[in-house]
Amino acid sequence: MMIRFAIVPLLLALNFSMCKKHETVSQNAQADASSPAPAAVATPEIAASPKIKKPVVDQTAQTIIFCYHRLVDKVRYPGTEITPAAFEAQMKQLKDRGITVISMQDLLAWKRGEKNIPPRCAVVTFDDGWKSQYEVAWPIMKKFGYPFTMFIYTEGVAGGSLGGGQAITWEQLADMRDNGVDIEAHTATHQDLREGHAITLVGAGVKRTRTRLTGPQYEQWVRNEVVGSKELLEQRLGIKVNCFAVPFGSYNEHVKELARNAGYEAMFTVYGQPITFTSALDSLGRYAIEANKPKVFEDAVKMIGASTSGGAPVAEIGAKDLATQPADGETVRSALPLIKANLTGIGQIDPGTVQMRVSGLGVVPASYDPKTGTISYQVTQKLREKSCSVFVTAKSQGKKVEAHWTFGIEEGAGGPTKSPTPPPKK
């Protein structure tokens, strides 16, 4: 018995040894069969993976962004309405003038350096979410084959606390989504997002009240406006929202930070200006089209009218580098502001080539001091629009350089009275 029990472990050990030997031989045989001859063996450290290069994009291209609201046959609120006939005529003008309409996502891809856009192009956007955008504007856009973006404030959709009979529905938005329309965020309740401003508190079945929120109450409210609206659109429509349009063009650094942290790639205002490769993504200006101000559309088209392929290249200088006054995105209280910019950061400038243009005024008799590098102009004719764009051009070492920025003008600062705000969608 003792001998039999002693033999069992010996047999198990021998069997295990043979299995390991067989396994090792099999692995070696497979390695020998798959390995090339010694001379052809490649050293892993030397073999480099192919590098993916981004395309070289045309950084001299420019685009303009239009902002539309409601399309109606009879205009009652010219600040936010336009007739279908006027809208279609404007879309035709873009085609006739050789201005290509591109999608918002193509614009952002160009800004990332991933793809080219035409030298002269435009982006069309619609704000708020009126059903006329689905029933009237969309068929016109289909007719021309134009892509476009919808900026939606979520409580204004049918069924929301601010949505009524003229509001777009979630089903209509889903239909547009399924047909390639870009849908982005425009807050929850469409109000001034800056702290301390009167806020209308709304809710289903709750009486609306206006109050001034501060501290934690304000932070909770503004987070829902910026972040909550994005999350709701993404959840209801199964989309990715990467663009945010601020109501009335009113924002500050805190709003920018909230939008950036929420994952927005770009933020949009209504301070119209040509968009260049170096334009800041957190304050992209759009031209708000109003029924009683057809000149806004014409001026916007003219802004990029001189941009043609083969023209002299223009070096775009960021407004922040010029210490502009008023600053880009700032809202001033005077309709007669002092406009200034420091050009020393550009380099050596030919003083005779320095020029300033102001929207609504054209070329102005600005003063340039070569010693300080400062160009300045005291506005003497009241600025009558809610925003003003400034363009400064000059030549440096034989090359044209350009900078532009936009600032807002506070209501009641000398301009005409504001068009009445349309009532909630009913």
Secondary structure, DSSP 4 states (H G I P E B T S, - for coil): -HHHHHHHHHHHHHHHHHHHHHHHHHHHHHHHHHS--GGGPPPTTT-PPPPPPPP---TT-EEEEEEE-EE-SS-S-TTTEE-HHHHHHHHHHHHHTT-EE--HHHHHHHHTTSS---SEEEEEEEEE-BHHIIIIIHHHHHHHT---EEEE-GGGSTTSTT--TTBPPHHHHHHHHHTT-EEEE--SS----STTSEEEEEETTEEEEEEE--HHHHHHHHHIIIIIHHHHHHHHH-----EEE-GGG---HHHHHHHHHHT-SEEE-S----B-TTS-TTSB--EE--TT-HHHHHHHHHHTTT--TTSPPEEE--GGGGT-BSPTT-EES-SS-EEEEE-GGG-S--GGG-EEEETTTEEE--EEETTTTEEEEE--S---SSEEEEEEEEEETTEEEEEEEEEEE-TTSSSPPPPPPPPPP-
